[in-house]
Amino acid sequence: MAPYGQAFTVAFAVGMLLSAGANVQGGANILVSAACGYGATTLDWDAWWLPIPAAIGVATHIVGDSLTTSGAPGRDGRRWGLRAFTTGSPAEAAVCVLIAASIAAFPLREQLAERLIGAW
């Protein structure tokens, strides 16, 4: 990836992450994003993979919105989704914990399967 393209990719992904995840807005977001983009060019980071988790995060957010009572915004302005629970409810927390546990356990799936099968 070209150095400036890589710097832009890193700065953009970090900016998205800071504004969505950490709720860092304005000048602080720009400064941290620019510093990370500068680091990507000067420290020779290989950041080709960085847009992938950003895209996964966006997709996860859209799916999560579709599960809430307000739904996810559609292209035509209408909202869509299952509308299974309200934002901040115990059901939402339980779903988030289950998803996070599944993601965390994925690298250990073979060891867990061996233990479960060996227990029978």
Backbone as ProteinMPNN parsed JSONL, in Angstrom:
{"seq_chain_A": "MAPYGQAFTVAFAVGMLLSAGANVQGGANILVSAACGYGATTLDWDAWWLPIPAAIGVATHIVGDSLTTSGAPGRDGRRWGLRAFTTGSPAEAAVCVLIAASIAAFPLREQLAERLIGAW", "coords_chain_A": {"N_chain_A": [[0.855, -1.175, 0.0], [0.539, 2.23, -0.783], [2.437, 4.801, 0.854], [1.013, 7.209, 1.659], [-1.595, 6.474, 1.219], [-1.797, 4.392, 3.022], [-1.419, 5.801, 5.399], [-3.716, 7.414, 5.36], [-5.696, 5.409, 5.462], [-5.217, 4.215, 7.977], [-5.558, 6.472, 9.67], [-8.244, 7.112, 9.114], [-9.61, 4.756, 9.932], [-8.915, 4.662, 12.668], [-10.036, 7.076, 13.491], [-12.776, 6.54, 13.054], [-13.114, 4.489, 14.912], [-12.515, 5.782, 17.333], [-14.528, 7.763, 17.449], [-16.87, 6.266, 17.452], [-16.532, 4.118, 19.306], [-15.105, 5.091, 21.626], [-16.183, 7.55, 21.906], [-14.831, 9.928, 21.287], [-14.542, 13.118, 20.193], [-14.187, 15.786, 17.775], [-11.348, 17.938, 17.974], [-9.534, 16.334, 19.472], [-9.945, 13.779, 18.432], [-9.122, 14.155, 15.776], [-6.413, 14.791, 16.183], [-5.364, 12.415, 17.402], [-5.968, 10.545, 15.415], [-4.483, 11.578, 13.249], [-1.901, 11.323, 14.33], [-1.681, 8.549, 14.522], [-1.886, 7.896, 11.799], [0.437, 9.158, 10.87], [2.306, 7.643, 12.286], [1.909, 5.216, 11.012], [3.149, 5.612, 8.55], [5.78, 6.386, 9.171], [6.756, 4.429, 10.911], [6.55, 2.225, 9.415], [4.296, 0.454, 9.404], [2.329, -2.358, 8.557], [-0.609, -2.086, 7.384], [-2.686, -3.235, 5.894], [-4.774, -4.838, 6.626], [-6.428, -3.401, 8.278], [-8.927, -2.09, 7.468], [-10.68, -4.261, 7.496], [-11.49, -5.217, 10.205], [-12.775, -2.836, 10.844], [-14.9, -2.745, 9.017], [-16.248, -5.049, 9.834], [-17.004, -4.235, 12.376], [-18.786, -2.145, 11.729], [-20.791, -3.595, 10.389], [-21.623, -5.271, 12.478], [-22.663, -3.374, 14.215], [-24.854, -2.434, 12.738], [-26.435, -4.757, 12.612], [-26.883, -5.08, 15.351], [-28.361, -2.725, 15.88], [-30.644, -3.384, 14.437], [-31.839, -5.229, 16.044], [-32.922, -3.84, 18.147], [-35.732, -1.948, 19.512], [-36.036, 0.41, 18.088], [-34.953, -0.16, 15.639], [-32.949, -0.521, 12.579], [-31.688, 1.995, 10.354], [-32.931, 2.185, 7.033], [-32.26, 2.267, 3.455], [-34.26, 3.723, 2.224], [-35.154, 5.426, 4.137], [-36.951, 4.401, 5.935], [-37.224, 2.418, 8.927], [-35.906, -0.771, 9.847], [-35.976, -4.158, 11.074], [-35.764, -6.718, 13.676], [-36.627, -5.885, 16.126], [-36.462, -6.747, 18.853], [-35.781, -6.079, 21.524], [-35.41, -3.354, 23.914], [-33.066, -0.624, 23.884], [-30.398, -0.798, 26.145], [-31.59, -2.598, 27.841], [-31.838, -5.528, 30.029], [-31.975, -7.794, 28.387], [-30.646, -6.981, 26.075], [-28.062, -6.643, 27.098], [-27.502, -9.296, 27.797], [-27.48, -10.555, 25.272], [-25.291, -9.228, 24.115], [-23.217, -10.08, 25.813], [-23.244, -12.84, 25.278], [-22.54, -12.857, 22.548], [-19.986, -11.658, 22.676], [-18.676, -13.572, 24.27], [-18.776, -15.754, 22.548], [-17.165, -14.865, 20.443], [-14.751, -14.54, 21.816], [-14.26, -17.184, 22.569], [-13.844, -18.471, 20.186], [-11.129, -18.887, 19.112], [-10.403, -20.947, 20.792], [-11.881, -23.138, 20.146], [-11.284, -25.796, 19.302], [-9.968, -26.94, 21.522], [-12.015, -26.697, 23.411], [-13.959, -28.345, 22.258], [-12.677, -30.833, 22.391], [-12.563, -31.176, 25.167], [-15.291, -31.216, 25.797], [-16.203, -33.435, 24.311], [-14.565, -35.384, 25.38], [-15.539, -35.478, 27.941], [-17.831, -36.959, 27.81]], "CA_chain_A": [[0.0, 0.0, 0.0], [1.314, 3.464, -0.854], [2.552, 5.385, 2.204], [-0.049, 8.147, 2.011], [-2.829, 5.698, 1.281], [-1.779, 3.677, 4.295], [-1.626, 6.788, 6.46], [-5.127, 7.783, 5.343], [-6.479, 4.26, 5.917], [-5.05, 4.097, 9.427], [-6.179, 7.631, 10.314], [-9.693, 6.994, 8.971], [-10.1, 3.662, 10.788], [-8.762, 5.08, 14.065], [-11.041, 8.115, 13.722], [-14.08, 5.875, 13.204], [-13.113, 3.746, 16.168], [-12.569, 6.725, 18.452], [-15.811, 8.462, 17.53], [-17.95, 5.321, 17.747], [-16.287, 3.314, 20.498], [-14.677, 5.849, 22.798], [-16.906, 8.814, 21.882], [-13.873, 11.032, 21.233], [-14.99, 13.966, 19.096], [-13.516, 17.046, 17.509], [-9.908, 18.087, 17.828], [-8.794, 15.196, 20.032], [-10.067, 12.696, 17.465], [-8.268, 14.48, 14.632], [-5.01, 14.692, 16.591], [-4.992, 11.008, 17.595], [-6.032, 9.907, 14.104], [-3.332, 12.041, 12.475], [-0.698, 10.728, 14.916], [-1.636, 7.136, 14.109], [-1.567, 7.891, 10.377], [1.859, 9.483, 10.761], [3.038, 6.455, 12.739], [1.799, 4.164, 9.997], [4.11, 5.859, 7.48], [7.161, 6.478, 9.654], [7.16, 3.184, 11.557], [6.393, 1.175, 8.412], [3.279, -0.526, 9.768], [1.633, -2.983, 7.447], [-1.993, -1.936, 7.846], [-3.632, -3.64, 4.844], [-5.879, -5.56, 7.268], [-7.165, -2.517, 9.171], [-10.339, -1.866, 7.117], [-11.497, -5.46, 7.718], [-12.225, -5.129, 11.473], [-13.667, -1.669, 10.82], [-16.114, -3.16, 8.304], [-16.951, -6.002, 10.703], [-17.622, -3.432, 13.431], [-19.942, -1.441, 11.164], [-21.838, -4.599, 10.15], [-22.117, -5.685, 13.789], [-23.47, -2.276, 14.739], [-26.125, -2.421, 12.007], [-27.209, -5.913, 13.089], [-27.313, -4.753, 16.711], [-29.458, -1.753, 15.788], [-31.863, -4.02, 13.925], [-32.445, -6.01, 17.117], [-33.569, -2.96, 19.125], [-37.087, -1.517, 19.145], [-35.993, 1.493, 17.097], [-34.555, -0.73, 14.353], [-31.82, 0.053, 11.854], [-32.165, 2.813, 9.244], [-32.814, 1.615, 5.699], [-31.909, 3.209, 2.396], [-35.402, 4.562, 1.87], [-35.52, 6.244, 5.285], [-37.723, 3.617, 6.909], [-36.409, 1.602, 9.816], [-36.205, -2.189, 9.704], [-35.33, -5.008, 12.063], [-36.574, -7.635, 14.471], [-37.165, -5.095, 17.241], [-36.629, -7.734, 19.913], [-35.656, -5.507, 22.867], [-35.068, -1.939, 23.967], [-31.665, -0.311, 24.138], [-30.064, -0.731, 27.558], [-32.338, -3.581, 28.625], [-31.073, -6.721, 30.397], [-31.909, -8.702, 27.239], [-29.57, -6.502, 25.204], [-26.799, -6.967, 27.763], [-27.296, -10.749, 27.693], [-27.093, -10.857, 23.889], [-23.923, -8.725, 23.923], [-22.305, -10.975, 26.536], [-23.173, -14.097, 24.524], [-21.769, -12.628, 21.326], [-18.59, -11.451, 23.061], [-18.142, -14.861, 24.713], [-18.586, -16.584, 21.354], [-15.991, -14.357, 19.726], [-13.567, -14.841, 22.629], [-14.033, -18.628, 22.62], [-13.599, -19.022, 18.852], [-9.787, -19.47, 18.957], [-10.268, -22.114, 21.666], [-12.955, -24.067, 19.801], [-10.815, -27.182, 19.247], [-9.741, -27.394, 22.888], [-13.314, -26.84, 24.063], [-14.617, -29.53, 21.698], [-12.007, -32.002, 22.957], [-12.986, -31.316, 26.551], [-16.693, -31.601, 25.832], [-16.324, -34.814, 23.819], [-13.877, -36.249, 26.341], [-16.338, -35.576, 29.159], [-18.93, -37.905, 27.606]], "C_chain_A": [[0.899, 1.235, 0.0], [1.339, 4.125, 0.522], [1.415, 6.322, 2.58], [-1.406, 7.464, 2.067], [-2.932, 4.944, 2.585], [-2.02, 4.638, 5.454], [-3.093, 7.194, 6.531], [-5.992, 6.65, 5.876], [-6.411, 4.114, 7.423], [-5.751, 5.248, 10.138], [-7.706, 7.54, 10.25], [-10.255, 5.926, 9.896], [-10.005, 4.045, 12.264], [-9.797, 6.156, 14.404], [-12.431, 7.537, 13.895], [-14.172, 5.182, 14.549], [-13.235, 4.684, 17.36], [-13.932, 7.398, 18.57], [-16.941, 7.512, 17.899], [-17.734, 4.612, 19.079], [-15.986, 4.117, 21.74], [-15.364, 7.202, 22.902], [-15.961, 10.008, 21.993], [-14.207, 11.851, 20.003], [-14.031, 15.126, 18.891], [-12.013, 16.959, 17.372], [-9.105, 16.918, 18.353], [-8.822, 14.013, 19.066], [-9.131, 12.936, 16.287], [-6.795, 14.328, 14.995], [-4.557, 13.235, 16.735], [-4.984, 10.28, 16.258], [-4.829, 10.294, 13.249], [-2.033, 11.432, 13.007], [-0.573, 9.258, 14.513], [-1.326, 7.012, 12.625], [-0.104, 8.204, 10.127], [2.71, 8.295, 11.195], [3.01, 5.335, 11.727], [2.815, 4.36, 8.882], [5.542, 5.852, 7.987], [7.652, 5.187, 10.299], [6.994, 1.972, 10.643], [5.456, 0.066, 8.876], [2.689, -1.124, 8.501], [0.161, -3.061, 7.823], [-3.021, -2.323, 6.786], [-4.897, -4.247, 5.448], [-6.809, -4.635, 8.052], [-8.609, -2.242, 8.75], [-11.238, -3.074, 7.4], [-12.2, -5.418, 9.077], [-13.139, -3.91, 11.551], [-14.982, -2.028, 10.135], [-16.924, -4.146, 9.141], [-17.658, -5.25, 11.832], [-18.855, -2.691, 12.939], [-21.092, -2.422, 10.956], [-22.457, -5.067, 11.469], [-23.027, -4.619, 14.385], [-24.839, -2.234, 14.053], [-27.011, -3.572, 12.462], [-27.724, -5.644, 14.499], [-28.449, -3.75, 16.728], [-30.747, -2.418, 15.339], [-32.554, -4.863, 14.99], [-33.188, -5.145, 18.134], [-34.93, -2.501, 18.616], [-37.082, -0.389, 18.118], [-35.572, 0.987, 15.726], [-33.347, -0.041, 13.751], [-32.351, 0.883, 10.684], [-31.936, 2.121, 7.904], [-32.474, 2.681, 4.677], [-33.039, 4.177, 2.069], [-35.88, 5.433, 3.036], [-36.355, 5.516, 6.322], [-36.769, 2.772, 7.738], [-36.849, 0.153, 9.707], [-35.535, -2.96, 10.833], [-36.307, -5.895, 12.79], [-37.272, -6.936, 15.628], [-37.475, -5.982, 18.444], [-36.567, -7.126, 21.317], [-35.271, -4.048, 22.782], [-33.587, -1.763, 24.276], [-31.429, -0.166, 25.641], [-30.798, -1.73, 28.428], [-31.441, -4.758, 29.021], [-30.96, -7.716, 29.244], [-30.797, -8.283, 26.28], [-28.209, -6.844, 25.809], [-26.492, -8.457, 27.639], [-26.854, -11.136, 26.284], [-25.653, -10.402, 23.631], [-22.903, -9.62, 24.612], [-22.144, -12.298, 25.786], [-22.354, -13.95, 23.252], [-20.289, -12.448, 21.653], [-17.943, -12.755, 23.523], [-17.889, -15.79, 23.529], [-17.351, -16.158, 20.584], [-14.719, -14.701, 20.494], [-13.24, -16.325, 22.626], [-13.662, -19.218, 21.264], [-12.188, -19.586, 18.678], [-9.6, -20.754, 19.78], [-11.244, -23.229, 21.301], [-12.494, -25.525, 19.774], [-10.578, -27.741, 20.649], [-11.061, -27.599, 23.627], [-14.04, -28.081, 23.56], [-13.999, -30.807, 22.271], [-12.442, -32.245, 24.392], [-14.442, -31.783, 26.657], [-16.882, -33.058, 25.37], [-15.677, -35.788, 24.791], [-14.67, -36.43, 27.628], [-17.473, -36.581, 29.031], [-18.398, -39.257, 27.771]], "O_chain_A": [[1.906, 1.273, 0.707], [0.371, 4.023, 1.275], [0.899, 6.249, 3.695], [-2.263, 7.834, 2.87], [-4.002, 4.858, 3.187], [-2.752, 4.312, 6.388], [-3.658, 7.307, 7.619], [-6.918, 6.888, 6.653], [-7.434, 3.911, 8.077], [-6.468, 5.022, 11.113], [-8.385, 7.858, 11.226], [-11.259, 6.153, 10.571], [-10.931, 3.775, 13.029], [-10.37, 6.141, 15.493], [-13.186, 7.972, 14.765], [-15.187, 5.276, 15.24], [-13.982, 4.403, 18.298], [-14.437, 7.582, 19.678], [-17.879, 7.911, 18.589], [-18.655, 4.519, 19.89], [-16.551, 3.855, 22.802], [-15.156, 7.929, 23.874], [-16.247, 10.975, 22.698], [-14.16, 11.337, 18.885], [-13.176, 15.404, 19.731], [-11.473, 16.045, 16.749], [-8.099, 16.54, 17.753], [-7.816, 13.322, 18.908], [-8.428, 12.024, 15.851], [-6.013, 13.796, 14.207], [-3.49, 12.865, 16.246], [-4.086, 9.48, 15.995], [-4.225, 9.44, 12.599], [-1.158, 11.064, 12.223], [0.52, 8.786, 14.2], [-0.58, 6.118, 12.226], [0.528, 7.587, 9.27], [3.712, 7.974, 10.555], [3.977, 4.586, 11.595], [3.3, 3.38, 8.317], [6.434, 5.358, 7.298], [8.843, 4.882, 10.238], [7.262, 0.839, 11.043], [5.777, -1.116, 8.759], [2.571, -0.44, 7.484], [-0.264, -3.995, 8.503], [-4.128, -1.784, 6.785], [-5.97, -4.177, 4.848], [-7.89, -5.065, 8.455], [-9.469, -2.166, 9.627], [-12.451, -2.911, 7.532], [-13.42, -5.573, 9.112], [-14.159, -3.94, 12.24], [-16.055, -1.661, 10.613], [-18.153, -4.084, 9.154], [-18.782, -5.591, 12.2], [-19.859, -2.615, 13.647], [-22.235, -2.124, 11.302], [-23.672, -5.239, 11.562], [-24.049, -4.939, 14.993], [-25.86, -2.023, 14.708], [-28.209, -3.385, 12.675], [-28.877, -5.948, 14.807], [-29.398, -3.897, 17.498], [-31.827, -2.059, 15.808], [-33.735, -5.18, 14.853], [-33.998, -5.661, 18.904], [-35.242, -2.647, 17.434], [-38.036, -0.252, 17.352], [-35.822, 1.666, 14.73], [-32.792, 0.894, 14.328], [-33.36, 0.517, 10.082], [-30.876, 1.541, 7.669], [-32.408, 3.866, 5.004], [-32.794, 5.32, 1.682], [-36.906, 6.104, 2.924], [-36.458, 5.964, 7.464], [-35.659, 2.454, 7.31], [-38.03, -0.126, 9.498], [-34.617, -2.449, 11.475], [-37.515, -5.841, 12.56], [-38.356, -7.334, 16.055], [-38.583, -5.973, 18.979], [-37.244, -7.618, 22.22], [-34.861, -3.558, 21.73], [-32.946, -2.64, 24.854], [-32.189, 0.519, 26.326], [-30.639, -1.708, 29.648], [-30.392, -4.963, 28.409], [-29.951, -8.412, 29.133], [-30.089, -9.131, 25.737], [-27.307, -7.288, 25.099], [-25.345, -8.836, 27.402], [-25.951, -11.957, 26.122], [-24.883, -11.121, 22.994], [-21.839, -9.891, 24.056], [-21.034, -12.817, 25.671], [-21.559, -14.829, 22.918], [-19.431, -13.022, 20.983], [-16.784, -13.015, 23.201], [-16.903, -16.526, 23.512], [-16.578, -16.999, 20.125], [-13.722, -15.107, 19.897], [-12.067, -16.696, 22.674], [-13.206, -20.359, 21.199], [-12.052, -20.684, 18.137], [-8.717, -21.556, 19.477], [-11.415, -24.172, 22.074], [-13.246, -26.408, 20.185], [-10.943, -28.881, 20.935], [-11.211, -28.561, 24.38], [-14.669, -28.793, 24.344], [-14.715, -31.753, 22.598], [-12.666, -33.388, 24.792], [-14.781, -32.626, 27.488], [-17.639, -33.813, 25.981], [-16.182, -36.89, 25.002], [-14.493, -37.425, 28.331], [-18.024, -37.015, 30.042], [-19.139, -40.231, 27.646]]}, "name": "protein", "num_of_chains": 1, "seq": "MAPYGQAFTVAFAVGMLLSAGANVQGGANILVSAACGYGATTLDWDAWWLPIPAAIGVATHIVGDSLTTSGAPGRDGRRWGLRAFTTGSPAEAAVCVLIAASIAAFPLREQLAERLIGAW"}
